[in-house]
Structure formats: C-alpha cells, structure tokens
Amino acid sequence: MDLDDILLEAESSMEKAVEFMSHEFSSIRTGKASPALVENLDVEAYGSQMKLKQLALITTPEARLLVIQPFDASTTRDIERAINESRLGISPAVDGKIIRLPIPELSEERRRDLVKRIKEIAEETKVRLRAVRREAIDGAKKLQKEGLITEDGLRDAETDVQKITDQYVTKVDQHFSAKEAEIMKV
C-alpha cells in the first residue's frame, strides 16, 4: 500500500462516516412527516425481521401525516406493533388496511432532547473521523519506517490527512447546524 492508497482509504472512510450520520439524522423526528422516520423500523413479519419499507408503501399526503399502506393486509397488525414498540412516540391509527401516523407538534423540551441526540451522533462521527485520521497517520509512519517515504514526505502526509479530516469535520458541523435549525424551527 502506498501513500495515495492510504489517503484515498482515509477519505473514503470519512465519507462513509458522514453518510451514516446523515442517515441517522434523517430518522430523527422533526415537526414534519418524513418516510425516513419509519422506513427502517424492524417489523416481525412472516417469521423474520424485515424493514418496514420492504412491507409497505410509505407516503406523506400532508405535512403532519404519514400513511403506511402494507403490500399484504395480513402484516398490518405486525406493522402497528412495531410502531408502538419503537421509540418514536407516535400512536398509529389503523383504518382497515391503512395505517395513519399523525405527527404531533414537538414541545420545547422534546426539541431540546432531540438536539442533544443529534449532538451525540455528530460527536460520535467526529470520534470516528479522528480514528480514521490516526489510522492514516500510522500507515504513513509505517511507510516511513520501511523507507518508502522520507521524513518530509511523512510531514506532508500528516498535513494532507489533517486537511481531509478538517474538511469532513466541517461537513459534520454543517449537517448538525442544519438539523438543529430544522428541529428548533416552530
């Protein structure tokens, strides 16, 4: 493995960490209805665990309403149970084969709790970015010990890795700020 491979791998790992954080943010409820709130809920159906998006069509006909239409009517009760057991804090209303999820207005206290949660996720992502940075620098030091790069090359590599890390930390901060503003918006 050469220095370019180490840098590319570090950047790829950091990109994946930021993508994972964005995905986690999308599942956190704001005041608006979004299929991302429920699409990855685990539902016990047909004797196994399945994601809700595999079992039903999820739509948002109104800003504060999610409508779940199971592909198979026999899974309606399983889906309702999964929603009730989740930590969403939303009560499903079953209407025949359709499940409606009215999204209530968030209280100020709940908004603060959600901001704390996204802050934790952002911090976990930053920890992951720092771990990737450390791995990349260790890889560059190993190359230097093997005589494949010079001391100046090592310093340049450390600078490059730090620039990449700073770039992704900035992305994390931007995602956090945007999600915080979305949550706190009344």
Secondary structure, 3 states (H helix, E strand, C coil): CCHHHHHHHHHHHHHHHHHHHHHHHHCCCCCCCCHHHCCCCEEEECCEEEEHHHHEEEEEEECCEEEEEECCHHHHHHHHHHHHHCCCCCCCEEECCEEEEECCCCCHHHHHHHHHHHHHHHHHHHHHHHHHHHHHHHHHHHHHHCCCCCHHHHHHHHHHHHHHHHHHHHHHHHHHHHHHHHHHCC
